[in-house]
Amino acid sequence: MPRFEGVYVALVTPFTADYEVDYKRLGELCEWLISQGVHGLVPAGSLGEYATMTEEERARVVETVIAAAAGRVPVVAGSAAPSTKQAVAWVKHAKEAGAAGVMALPPINYRPLEHEVIAHYEAINEVGLPIIAYNNPHDYKVDLTPQLLALLSKLENIVAVKEFSGDIRRVHDILTYTDLEVMIGVDDLSMEGPLFGATGWISGVPNALPKEGVELFGLARQGKVKEATDLYRNLLPLFHFDASPQLVQSIKYMMELAGFPAGPTRPPRLPLPEADYEAIKHAYDLAVNRGRVQPAT
């Protein structure tokens, strides 16, 4: 059985109008997502705006999500940080707080050599918490290729990879060269991924559309191609926004449209141009009019 199976939501962090973390709303978001059938929660990732938080805020966000989940679904905490020492500290915090695992990027501040990437993960591995290695070669300088993942998979606690390259061929190669679980990391491969062996999906748009995300992933895992395709094509225009650098603003706006607002984004992320919001609303309205999106309220 896969350790991290199903739809894990990479949580947004709700903020108040004056940019304070809204911990109450965060707990309500967790409760709503669990009630809609999601299989796991991932706080303090890029979508959660971890880089804008103080250490105290970030720790409390992780603790709030673990408390809200109350053992009903696993919580996998993001551990990205400028140094290996800091990343290890966040993994230790996640373990002490009761997380089921961590999502771990390679070194993020510069283009490291292969032995530096391996040493970074070796240090995180020593904490003793299950690790989902996070491959995002678009936003960071390291590409965790299937060959590099084959080396990393020798570390006992690296059990899965969040694959964000956008290349579906990576799923096949990772499954060929390693024994890692593959979790699709980009929403607009959320049908193809499970059709070809991904057992999990660390998702963005399901912050706003959890029920639909769970339904889609389940249909694809079951090989129900026609049913999955009908739903996927309806949601795909929204999913494309997850692959944009402005994914946080876009998904928070989708949440507003869905009746579950989560506040603004923190600077340097600012409101999008009006044309972008119009495009998101158009895609959302098309999905609603086709009867495949249910509002939160």
N, C-alpha and C positions, 0 to 999 in steps of 0.2 A: 504493500500500500504506500502511495506517495505520502510524504510527511506534510507537504503544503499543497493540498489538492483543492481545486475549485477557484472561486472568484474572491480574491483578496483586494480590498479597496485601499488604494493609496490615498489616505485621508487629506482633505484640505484642512487647514486650521482656521476656524471661525475667528473673526476679529470684530470688535465693537467699532462704532463709527469713528472713535478716536484712536483706533489701531491697537487697542489692548486685546490680549488673547481672551476670547470668550469661552472659558472652560465649561460653563453651564451648557452653552450651545454645542460644544464639542461632545459632551456626554449625550446630549439629545440626538446628535448626528449618529453616534455609535449605536444608540438604542434603535433608531429608525432603520439603519442599514441592517442590523441583525434581524429585526422583525421582517425585513424584506427578503431574507434568505441568503445574505452574503456569507461566505465561508471563513473570512479572516479580515483583519484590519491592520493597516500599515501606517503608523504615525511617524512624523518627523522625517519624511522624505522630501524630495524637491517640490512636489505638489503641495506639501505641507508648509513650505516656506521656512524650513528649518534654519536656513542661513541668516534670516533676519531676526532670529530669537536670541535672547540672553540664555546663558546656561540654565538659569533657574526656570525660565519659561519652557525651554525644551524638555527638561527633566519632568516638569509638572504635566506637560502635554502627554508624554509617554505614560506617566503614572495615571493620568485621568482616563486614558483609553483602556488601560489594563483593568482599572477599577470598573469602568462601564461595561466592558466585555464580561467580567465576572466569570471567566472560565467557559462561557458559552461558545466562543470562537477563539482561535489562536490570535495573538497579537505579535506582529513582527515589526520591530522598531528599526527605523533608519539609523545608520551609524556614521554617516559621512562627516568628515572633519578634515581640517587642513593638514594635520600630522597624524602619523601612525599612533603616537601616544594618546592623542585626543580620541581617535577612533576606538582604540582599545578601551578607553575610559567609558565611552558611550555603550559599548558592548557589555562591559561590566555592570553599568547602571541598568541596562535592559534585563540582564540576568537576575540581578538583585530585586528588580521590580516585579518580576514574574512573567517576562515575555517568553514566548515560545521559540523565538529566534530573532535574528537580525538580518537586515538587508545591507550589504556592504559593498561600497564602491572601491575600486582600486585607488591609489594615490591620485588626488585631484588637482594638485597645485602646479604640476609640471609634467613633462613627458618622461616617465621613469623607464629605466631599463628593465628587462624581464626579471632579473634576479631581485630587483627592488619591489616589483609587483608581488612576487612570490613571498618575499620576506614580510611585506605588509600583511598579507593574508595569513602567514604563519603566526604572526603576533596576535591577530584577531582569533585565530583558531585555538590558541592557548587558553582563552577564557572558558571554553567548554560549552558554548551555546551553538545550536544549529545555525548555519550561515547560508543565506541566499546571496551568491555573488551577483553583482549588478553590472551588466555590460551596457554602457551607454556611450558609444564612440562618437556620437554627434555633439554632445555637450562637454565631454571630457577627453583627455588626450590618450587614453588607453583603450585599445580594442581587445577585449577578452575573446580571442579567437577560439574555435573548438580545440585547436592544438594546445593553446595555453591553458584552457579549462581542463584539458586532460591531465596536465601537470598539477593544477590546483586541486583537482578531484582526489588526489592522493592524500590530502589533508582530511582527517577523519570527520571534522565538523562541517566541511563544505558539502552540502547535500543537494543544492539546487542552484540554478542561475536564472536571474531575471534578464531576458533577452530583448534588448531594445534597439537592435541595429536596424530593424525594419526589413530584414532579408529573411524570408521564410526558409531559405535553404539552410540557414544556421540551425534551425530546429533539427533537421535531418542529420546534419553533421555532428551536432552536440550529442545526439542520441547514439550515433555511430561510434564516436571516439571516447565517450565518457559514460559513466553510470549516473550522471546527475539528472535530477528532475528539471524539466524546462518549464518556466513560467513566462508566458508572453508578457512583454512589458509595454507594448504599444497597442492602443485600442484598435487601430485599423488593421490588425492581424488577429483579432479575437475570434474569428471563425476559422481561418486557415490554421492557426496554431494548434488548437485542440484536434482538428481533423488529422493532423500529421504528427501527433504524439505529445504535444504540450499538455501537462496535467494540471497546470495552474495558470492564472492570469492576474497579474498585479495591475489593477485597472484604475482609470481616471474618471471617465464619464459616468461610471456607475455611482459616483458620489451623488449624482443627480438622478440617475436611472438605474437603481440597484436591481429591481425586479427584472427589468429587461435584460440587464447584463447577465444575471444568473440564468435566465431562460435561454439566452443565446448560447452561452458556454455549454450548458447542459445538452442542448440539441446537437451542437457540434461534437461533443465528446461521445454522444450516442451514435454518431454517423448519420444523423437525420439531415441530409444535405439540403433537400428542398425546403424543409421547414426552417432550418437555420439560415439559408440564403435569403428567404423572404424577409425575415426579421433583420438580418445583417444589412441588407441593402437599404432598408428603411432607416437604420441607425448610422450607416457609414458616413454620411455628411457630417454628423456630429462627432464621430470618432476621429475624423481627420484633424479636428482642432486639438486633440490630445498630442499629436505629433508636432505641434508648433511650439516655439519658445514661449509663446503667450498662453500656454495651456492653463495656467493658474487662473488668470482673469477670465478665460473662456469658460472653464468648468464652473467657476463660482457664479457666472452669469446664468449658465444652464440650471444651477441649483435654484437661483432666484425664479427662473421661468417655471421650474418644477414645483414651486411652492415651499421650498426649504432654503431660504436665504442664509448665507454664511458670512455676510459682511464683506468689506473691501479687501484688497490685497495691500500688503505693506510696501512702501517705497523701498527700493527703486521701482517696483512694479506699480504702474499708474493705470488709471482707466484707459481702455482701448479707444481708438477712433470710432466714431459713431457707425461708420460703415461696417466695421467688424461685428459690432453688436447686432446690426441689422442682418448680417449673414448668419450669425448663430441663431437668431430668432426665426429666420426663414427656415433653416434646417429643422429646428425644433417644432415649428408649427406644422411643417409637412408631416413629421412623424406623428404628431398628435392627430392631425386630420385623417391619417390612415389608420388611426385607432390602435397604435402599438405602443403608445406612451401614456402612462397613468400618472397624474400629478400626485405630489406627496400629501396634499391636504385632503 
